[in-house]
Amino acid sequence: MTADEAAKFLEGLLERLAYIEHDRWAHWQRYMHAKAQKLPNGALVVPPELVAQWERQLMTPYDQLSEKEKESDREQVRKYLPVIAEALSKKVGSAGSDFRIGGL
């Protein structure tokens, strides 16, 4: 693959992954807005128990999260895997390789 071909391939992959990322972010924002109280001035007030939970999670390395919290992160990453697997299968498959990702 030439540098130009690689750049075009990555640009297409970038757009598909950015689409998924926007959906993930929008889902999170809908969740946040549903949990918060909207004030007359438009500001959102998040319940203190959620703030405490999220602050704890922010400070916790992934390997120290609960299994439930890890699974929540995995659930989000799984949304990206089909796009990545398809892209790899097209590029690796065209090279005649037998490369596979984690059983995909």
C-alpha positions as CSV (number, residue, x, y, z in Angstrom):
1,M,0.0,0.0,0.0
2,T,1.4,3.4,-0.9
3,A,1.4,6.3,1.5
4,D,-1.4,8.0,-0.5
5,E,-3.5,4.8,-0.4
6,A,-2.9,4.4,3.4
7,A,-3.9,8.1,4.0
8,K,-7.2,7.6,2.0
9,F,-7.9,4.3,3.8
10,L,-7.3,5.9,7.2
11,E,-9.4,9.0,6.4
12,G,-12.3,6.8,5.5
13,L,-11.9,4.8,8.7
14,L,-11.6,8.0,10.7
15,E,-15.0,9.2,9.4
16,R,-16.7,5.9,10.2
17,L,-15.2,5.8,13.7
18,A,-16.1,9.5,14.3
19,Y,-19.7,8.7,13.4
20,I,-19.8,6.0,16.1
21,E,-18.0,8.3,18.6
22,H,-20.6,11.0,18.0
23,D,-23.4,8.5,18.7
24,R,-21.6,7.4,21.9
25,W,-21.2,11.0,23.0
26,A,-24.9,11.9,22.2
27,H,-26.1,8.8,24.1
28,W,-24.0,9.9,27.1
29,Q,-25.4,13.5,26.9
30,R,-29.0,12.2,26.8
31,Y,-28.2,10.1,29.9
32,M,-26.6,13.1,31.7
33,H,-29.5,15.4,30.8
34,A,-32.0,12.8,32.0
35,K,-30.3,12.5,35.4
36,A,-29.8,16.2,35.9
37,Q,-32.2,18.9,36.9
38,K,-32.5,21.7,34.4
39,L,-32.6,25.2,36.0
40,P,-34.6,28.1,34.5
41,N,-31.3,29.6,33.2
42,G,-30.5,26.4,31.3
43,A,-27.8,25.1,33.6
44,L,-27.9,21.4,34.6
45,V,-27.5,20.3,38.2
46,V,-26.2,16.8,38.6
47,P,-27.2,14.9,41.7
48,P,-24.3,14.7,44.2
49,E,-24.3,10.9,44.3
50,L,-23.6,10.8,40.6
51,V,-20.9,13.4,40.8
52,A,-19.3,11.3,43.6
53,Q,-19.6,8.1,41.5
54,W,-18.1,9.8,38.4
55,E,-15.3,11.5,40.2
56,R,-14.3,8.1,41.7
57,Q,-14.4,6.5,38.3
58,L,-12.3,9.3,36.8
59,M,-9.6,8.6,39.4
60,T,-9.7,4.8,39.0
61,P,-7.4,3.1,36.5
62,Y,-9.3,0.7,34.2
63,D,-7.8,-2.4,35.8
64,Q,-9.1,-1.4,39.2
65,L,-12.7,-0.8,38.1
66,S,-15.5,-3.2,39.1
67,E,-16.4,-5.8,36.6
68,K,-19.7,-4.0,36.0
69,E,-17.8,-0.8,35.2
70,K,-15.3,-2.6,32.9
71,E,-18.2,-4.2,31.1
72,S,-19.8,-0.8,30.5
73,D,-16.6,0.4,28.9
74,R,-16.3,-2.8,26.8
75,E,-19.9,-2.3,25.6
76,Q,-18.9,1.1,24.2
77,V,-15.8,-0.3,22.5
78,R,-17.7,-3.1,20.9
79,K,-19.5,-0.5,18.8
80,Y,-16.2,0.3,17.1
81,L,-15.0,-3.3,16.5
82,P,-17.2,-4.1,13.4
83,V,-15.8,-1.1,11.6
84,I,-12.2,-1.9,12.5
85,A,-12.7,-5.6,11.7
86,E,-14.2,-4.8,8.3
87,A,-11.4,-2.4,7.5
88,L,-8.7,-4.9,8.5
89,S,-10.3,-7.7,6.6
90,K,-10.4,-5.6,3.4
91,K,-6.8,-4.5,3.8
92,V,-5.3,-7.7,5.2
93,G,-7.5,-9.9,3.1
94,S,-6.3,-8.2,0.0
95,A,-2.7,-9.0,1.0
96,G,-3.6,-12.7,1.2
97,S,-2.9,-12.9,5.0
98,D,-4.8,-15.0,7.5
99,F,-4.9,-12.2,10.2
100,R,-7.8,-12.3,12.6
101,I,-8.8,-10.1,15.6
102,G,-10.0,-11.9,18.7
103,G,-12.2,-14.4,16.9
104,L,-13.9,-11.7,14.7
